[in-house]
Amino acid sequence: MKALVKKAHGVGQVELLEVPRPQVGPRDVLLRVAACGICGTDLLIVEDKVDIYRPPVILGHNVAGVVAEVGPEVSGVAPGERAAVDMNVGACGHCAYCLSGREYLCAGRKGLGYGIDGGMAEYLALDERFVVKVPDGVSLAEAAAMDFCNAVHSVVDRTGGVAGKSVVIYGPGFQGLSMLQVARLEGAGPVVMVGRRRHAERLQLAKRLGADFAVASDEQDVGELVRDLTDGLGADVALETTGAPSALNEAIHTVRKGGTIAMLGSLPADALVDMHTVVYSEITLSPVRGYNAANVAYFVEALRLGKIDLQPFIKSFPLEEWEQAFAERQERRVIEPLLVPRA
């Protein structure tokens, strides 16, 4: 089968190769991949900016497809059914982290698409426990956008709830626009999306998706706007997706005393953060590492009910055109490119 492989450490070192089709174990499900999303983590691996991957490895963790084969001990899914993949593959299900709904911290988690072979291929085999059935009416392209579940975890689990609360979101990328939709579903308001001047089109999209305000921070004082909206107090909740220290520090000065900041953006190790204000204003910094099974269920049900809109995010590319897809993601021409193996 064809697969996109990170062959070795270093910049680049990625090639579309012919590799053996994965073997199916007793409890395994073999998916014929219909779509696999390109995540920011995939870009970092290609650019050798993270050290989490173990080459040679097939990239990709946002996957959906059709069940082609099942092992003899599989009982919950059958060939022909449509399915997506919970990327917490390998989580044990019985440690303290798994039992508390934080399976993304489980020591057994294998790292789909960087620690073990992922879904940028024609087929993917994985344990039945991490197969998520896709309901009728939901496309496999939508179901492959599993990183939406990080946004669910950020808004639902890491903020103390946003119903009736003022929320400011930093970064109108896939995660920020996803968080916007979850915040609206959860009853937040007002909601302010923050980007930069260069994000004009995405800020307009944020307005269409329900943001009360969508502003460029290099054109408007975000803190002043938020304080005007909140009787001078500041936002109840900030959601930070960019990983830029400047954005996090702006969020620290935009939330109210006692406010909460959910941090999905990955900060550099040497980031300078205004911890003085964090401490003296009793701001809660709530980092986000991943998502859990409950977040996956939320995502799938919201898709089924038509409560979220992923169509503006998605553009499909044949697997053979992976270089163009990665370039369009890197250059922000596409929010969520999907690689589609040929039938």
N, C-alpha and C positions, 0 to 999 in steps of 0.2 A: 504494500500500500504506500501511497505518498504521505509524507509527513514533513512538517517544518521543524528542523532540528537545530538547536544550539549545540554546535559540535565541540567547542572548546572554550576555555576562558579567553577573554580579550574582546575588544571592540569588534562588532560584526560576528564572524564565525557562525553565520546562520545560512542554512541551505535547505532547499526542498529536495528530499532524498526518497529513494525507495527503501522501505524498511519492512521487516516481517509484521504480518498482522498479529495483534496481541493474542496470547493464549487465554482461554476462558477457564477459570478455576471453578470448583464446585459451587461457590456462592457468588460467582461473578455474572455480570450482565455485559454483553458486548453491544455497544451502540454504534450504529452507522451514523457518523456525525453529519448533521445538517448545517450547523453553523457554530462558529467559535469566535467570540469577541476578542478584540485586541485591547488589553488593559494597559494602564500606565506602567504597571510592573513589567509587562512584556517589553515595553520600550526600554526600561532601565536595564533589563537583562541583555537585550541586544547591544546596548551601549556600554555594557560592563560597568554600570554604576552601582550595582548591588552585588553582594557576595553570597546570596542565598541559593544560587542554582548549582546543580551538579551535572556538568556535561559528560557525555552527550545526553541530551534530554529533549523530548518533544515539548514545544511550548504550548501554552493555552490552558486557561482554567474556567472560562465562561462558555459552557458547552451545552448544546441540545441536539437531539437526534432521534432516531427510530431504533428500537430494540431489534437486533439482528439474530441474537442467540443468547441463551441463558444456560447457566450451569445446572447440574442435576439437583442441587439443593435449594435452588431459587424457587420461591412460591408466590411472591408478591407482584411480579411483573412478567409479561409474556412477549414473545416475538410479535412485532408489528405495532406494539404500543409506543406512543411518543413520550419522550422523557428529557428532562434536564438533569444537571449534575450539581449537587451540593459539594462545593470544593473542599469541605472539611474531611476529605478522604483519609481514612486511617484513624480518625478519632475513635478512642476505645469504647466510649459509651458508658463507662462505669467509674472513671476517676472523679475526683472532686470538681475538676473543671467541667467535664461533660455533664455531670449531674446538676451543676448550677447554671447550665445554659451558656457556658463559655467554652464550647468544644474546640473553638479556634485556638485555644491555649493548650490543648491536650498534647502531651509529649508524643503521642502516637500519630498525630497529624503529619501527613507525608509531604505536603507541598505539591499539589497537582500542578503540573506544567513547569515546575522548576526543580523539585526534589524527585518527582517521579514523572513519567511520561504523561503529557496532557492531551488536549483535544484539537490541536491544529494538525489534524490528520484525517484520514478516511474512516478510521475506527478507533474506539476507545473502550477498554475493558476496565470495569471497576466493581467493587463490592456492591451488592444489591442495596445495602443500607444507605448508600449515598445517591441512589437514583430517585428522582422526583418526577412523578407522573405529571404530564402536561394536559390540562383539561381541554375539552372541545372549545373552539372559539379563540384559542390562544395560539398564535403562530410560533413555530420553532425559532424564528428569528427573535421574537420578543422574549421567549423563554431562555434564550442563550445569554441575555443581558443580566446574568446573575449577580453582577457587582452592584445592582440596584439594592440588593439585600444589605450591603454595607450602609447605605443611606437609611434603610429601615431601622437597623440596629442603632445608628447614630441618633435618630430622632425619637424613636420609641423607647429605647432602653437606656440611653446615656444622658438624658436631659431631665429626668423626673417628670416627663410629660409636658406637652406644649399646648394643650387645649386652652384657648383664651389668652395665651401668652404672646408677647411681642418677640419676633424672631428675626435675626439678621444672618444672612448666609453669605459667606465669602467664597467666591469662585463659581462662575456660571458654566462649569464643565459638566461632565456626565454626573458626577456625584452631587454637585451643588444643585443641578436642575432636578435630580432625583429626590434630594432632600426637600426641595421646594414642594414637590407633589405630595410627599409623605406628610410634611408639616400641614399642608392644606387638608389632607384627609383626616389628620388628627385634630383639626379645629383651631390651628394657630391663627393669630392675626393681631396687629398687622405684620406682614412678612416683607422684608427688604432684601433684595438680591444685590450683591456688590461685585462689580468687576472692574475692568479698566476700559479706557477709551477704545482700545483695540477689540474689545469684546462686544461692540455695539449690536451685532446681529444676535448674539446669544442673550444679551440683556433684553432685546425685544422679544425673543422667544420666552424668556422668564416671565415677562408680562402676560404673554398669551397663556402660559401655564398657571397663572394665578398669583404672581407676585404683586403686591400692592404698589411697591416701588422697585425699580431696577435702575441702579445708579453706577456711574463710573467714579471711582474714588479719586482719580486724577483730574476730575472736573468738578466734583462736589464734595463738601465736607460731610462724610457719612455720620460721624458722631453727632454733629449738629442736627442733621435730619432726624436721627433716631431719638435724640433728646426732645426735639419738638413734638414727636409722635407719642412720647411717653411721659409728658409732664415734667421733663427734665431729669427723669430717673435713669434712663438708659434701657437697653433691651433686656428682657428676662433671660433670653437664650441666644447664644451665637453658635453657628455651625461653621467650622473652618475646614475647608477642603483643599487649600492650595499648597500647604506645606511651606509657605513663605513666612519667615519670622516677622516680617513687616505686617503681614495680614493678621497673624496671631496677636501681635502687640496692639494693632488697631482694635481687634475684637476685645482685648482686655480693657481698653479705654472706652468701649462702646456699650458693654453690658453694665447693668446696675450693680450696686453693692449686693452681694449675695447671689449674683447671677451665675449662670452655668455656660461653659464653653465645651462643646463636643468637638474633639479634634480628630478628624479623619486624615487630614493632610500629614505627610511624613516629614517632620522637621529634620534638618541636618543635625548631626551630633553636637556641633559647636554653636548652635543657635543661641542668640542672646534674647532672653525673655524677661519682661518686667515683672519679676516675681514679687517685688516690693508691693506693687499695686494688687497683685493676686492675693497676697497675704492680708494686707490692710483693708481690702474691700471684701475679703472672704469669698473670692470667686472660686468656683469649682471648675478645675480643668479635668475633663473626662475623655481620656484617649480612647480611640476606637481601633482595634486590631483586626476585626473580622466580623462575621455574622454567624447566627446559629439557626437551628432547624425551625424555630418559631418564626424567625425573620423570613425564611424561605417560604413558609406557609402563607404568611402575610402577603408577600410579593405575588405568589401564584394566584391567590384569591383576588387580590386587587386587579390583576390582569384579567382574570375570568369575568369580573364584574365591570370591566371597562373603566375602573377608577383612576388608572394611570395611563399616560400616553407616551409610548416609547418611539412612535413612528418618526418624530422629528430628529431623533438621535441616530437612527440606524441607516447604514449604507452597506450593501453587500458587495464583496469582491470574490472572484474565484480564488481558490487556494493558490493557484499558480501566479496570481498577481499580488502576492503577499508584500512585495517591496513597495508597490504603490499604496497599498492599504496602510502599511506602517508609516509611510511618508505623510499621507493625508491626516493620520492621527497625530503624528508629531507636529505637523504644521497647523493643526487645529482647523483643518478644512472640514473634518468629519468628527462628530462627537463620539460615536461608537461604531467603528468599522467592524464588519463581520467577515470572516473567511469561510467560504462555502466550498467544500470539496465537490468535484464534479460527480454526477450520478454514474 
